[in-house]
Amino acid sequence: MKVKALLYSDGSERSLSAALYAAGLMKGIPGLELTLISLAGVPRGPLGLTRDEEAASAEVLSRVSKDIIQETKKIFDQRQIKVDTVIGTSGTGTVAATIAKYARDGNYNLIIMGTRGPTDLKALVAGSLAHAVVRAAPCPVLLVKKLPEEILASLGE
């Protein structure tokens, strides 16, 4: 059975744990295809950004997303596991809505991502990205906490 999984990475320790866990899954589940996605979202302040500021921000965030993809992809490259990569933008939507839309449009069977605690007031009020993805996703979502040392050791880290 072919399973298409989408792995979201933001470069955090938890998303790298999710990547390590996904690499372990790929060895144990024949037919698992993985696409690694990172999204650049231009922050929108109450006053907004000029077109030039928005373009400059988008360019910087796109470079950051490329770096995140390269760093995360190393986990799979070291294990000689083939993954596809996508660098996208959240555009005018939220990151959670963009992940869910990409999963829906690409007919993915599973979304894999790390968890993080609230990091700012917005996260405390609105909830975490992980919970927003779970609510919006068209498929199951596998949330991975920071992996314990014994699991990291078993995965070759």
C-alpha positions in Angstrom: 0.0 0.0 0.0 1.3 3.4 -1.0 1.2 6.0 1.8 1.9 9.7 1.0 3.1 11.7 4.0 3.8 15.4 4.3 6.5 16.4 6.8 6.3 20.1 7.9 9.6 21.5 9.2 10.2 24.9 10.7 13.8 24.2 11.7 13.0 23.8 15.4 14.3 21.0 17.6 10.9 19.5 17.7 10.5 19.5 13.9 13.9 17.9 13.5 12.7 15.2 16.0 9.7 14.7 13.7 12.1 14.3 10.7 14.1 11.7 12.6 10.9 9.9 13.5 9.7 10.0 9.9 13.1 8.6 8.7 12.5 5.7 11.1 9.0 5.2 9.8 10.2 5.1 6.2 12.6 2.2 7.0 9.7 0.3 8.5 6.9 1.1 6.2 7.4 0.0 2.6 5.7 2.3 0.1 5.9 5.4 2.3 6.6 8.4 0.2 7.6 11.6 2.0 7.5 15.2 1.0 9.3 17.7 3.2 7.6 21.1 3.3 8.7 24.5 4.8 6.6 27.6 4.5 7.7 31.2 4.5 5.0 33.5 5.9 5.4 37.3 5.8 4.4 38.7 9.2 1.6 41.2 8.9 1.6 44.0 11.4 -1.3 46.2 12.3 -0.1 48.9 10.0 0.9 46.5 7.2 4.0 46.5 5.1 4.7 48.5 1.9 5.1 46.4 -1.2 8.9 46.8 -1.1 9.1 45.8 2.6 6.8 42.8 1.9 9.0 41.7 -1.1 12.2 42.1 1.0 10.6 40.1 3.9 9.4 37.4 1.5 12.9 37.1 0.0 14.6 36.7 3.4 12.0 34.3 4.6 12.3 32.2 1.4 16.1 31.9 2.0 15.4 30.9 5.6 12.9 28.2 4.4 15.5 26.9 1.9 18.1 26.6 4.7 15.5 24.8 6.9 14.7 22.4 4.1 18.5 21.7 3.5 19.1 21.1 7.2 16.2 18.8 7.6 16.9 16.9 4.3 20.3 16.0 5.7 18.6 13.6 8.1 17.3 11.7 5.1 20.3 12.1 2.9 22.6 10.6 5.7 20.3 7.5 5.7 20.0 7.4 1.9 16.3 7.9 2.0 14.7 9.8 -0.9 12.3 12.6 -0.1 10.7 15.3 -2.2 11.0 18.9 -1.0 8.7 21.9 -1.3 9.3 25.5 -0.2 6.1 27.5 -0.2 4.5 30.6 1.3 1.5 30.9 3.5 0.4 33.8 1.3 -2.6 35.5 2.9 -3.6 32.4 4.8 -2.3 30.9 8.0 0.5 28.3 8.0 -1.9 25.7 9.3 -4.4 26.4 6.5 -1.6 26.2 3.9 -0.4 22.9 5.3 -3.9 21.5 5.2 -4.6 22.8 1.7 -1.3 21.3 0.4 -2.1 17.9 2.0 -5.7 18.0 0.5 -4.6 19.1 -3.0 -1.7 16.5 -3.0 -3.9 13.7 -1.7 -1.6 13.1 1.2 -2.6 10.3 3.7 -0.6 11.7 6.7 0.9 14.9 8.0 3.9 14.6 10.3 5.1 17.5 12.4 6.7 18.5 15.6 5.0 20.0 18.6 6.0 23.2 20.4 4.7 24.9 23.4 3.2 28.4 23.1 5.9 30.8 22.3 4.0 34.1 22.4 0.7 35.7 23.4 -0.9 34.8 20.0 -0.1 31.1 20.5 -1.6 31.3 24.0 -4.8 32.9 22.7 -5.2 31.2 19.3 -3.7 27.8 20.1 -0.6 26.2 18.7 0.2 25.5 15.1 0.0 21.8 15.7 -3.6 22.0 17.0 -4.6 24.3 14.2 -3.2 21.7 11.7 -5.1 18.9 13.4 -8.3 20.9 13.2 -7.8 21.8 9.5 -6.2 18.7 8.1 -8.0 16.4 5.7 -6.0 13.4 7.0 -4.5 12.0 10.2 -1.7 14.2 11.8 1.2 12.6 13.6 2.6 15.0 16.3 6.1 14.2 17.5 7.5 15.6 20.7 11.2 16.1 21.3 12.5 12.5 21.2 14.1 11.0 24.3 17.8 10.1 24.1 17.2 6.4 23.9 15.0 6.8 20.8 17.5 9.2 19.2 20.2 6.6 19.8 18.1 3.9 18.1 17.6 6.2 15.1 21.3 6.7 14.7 21.5 10.2 16.1 
